[in-house]
Amino acid sequence: MMEGPKSAVFTTVRARDGHLFHLDLHLNRLKKHAAVLGISIPEIEVPPGLDGLIRIQVDSNGVEFNSKPFYQEIHMEAEGITVPAPRWTRKVMGTKHGDWNPYREITIESFKKGADVALLVHEFCIVDGDRVMPLVLDDDGVVWISDSKMGGVDSVTFEICKSAIEDAGFVISEGRLNERMVARAKEFILLGTGMGAARLTVLDDVEIGDGTNNLQQVCISALGEDWR
């Protein structure tokens, strides 16, 4: 029987030698998304010795920890493809919910095609990534992120980098990441727990960006040694 989106809530944390990086931010998001989905969060005790990408899931059975190796090593540059975005109700789309298999299947298919990432398109705009958050830098120094109403999921990695991006003089704005904006981007950055801060250089066999990496370097510095 298919599990509905309100059956579970989860987050994926980066861990090295038993230390879970930015666990507080991940648990805050977990609780926030759980409240939206109507799921009660019990006391969470982290087992010792975790390493890799750690999925913390809460469902009717309680709290479950699953670890897997770093399937996606840190990329300086990445190639991507676009695919139609899975859709649920607006409220559910912004959460890490229990019906996540469509995202996993998209990731698997993108790997089969040799891509590093899949970007999710709805109404001719990029709204999210399969496991990354897209950032588009334009010629005016504005860093565009997808309007939250389009269904993108809150990104802990972006939360870590946000103040550093603003301190570097960039302006962050929400909008529609349409084809014209993406085609004219100076930089297209992919932020994610597994990927770190990668620069998208090719999308659907079209070159992206002007070759500069200023925004990427700001994000890499903000993430620090945790992602190296």
URLIN-V425136 format. One record per helix or strand of 2 or more residues. SS is the DSSP state (helix for helix, strand for strand). FROM is the first residue (numbers start at 1). TO is the last residue. Records with the same first field share a line. If there is no record, write none. Layout:
SS: FROM-TO / FROM-TO
This chain:
helix: 5-7 / 23-37 / 90-93 / 101-112 / 148-150 / 156-167 / 179-183 / 214-227
strand: 8-16 / 19-20 / 52-59 / 62-68 / 77-84 / 117-122 / 125-129 / 133-137 / 142-146 / 171-175 / 177-178 / 187-192 / 196-203 / 206-207
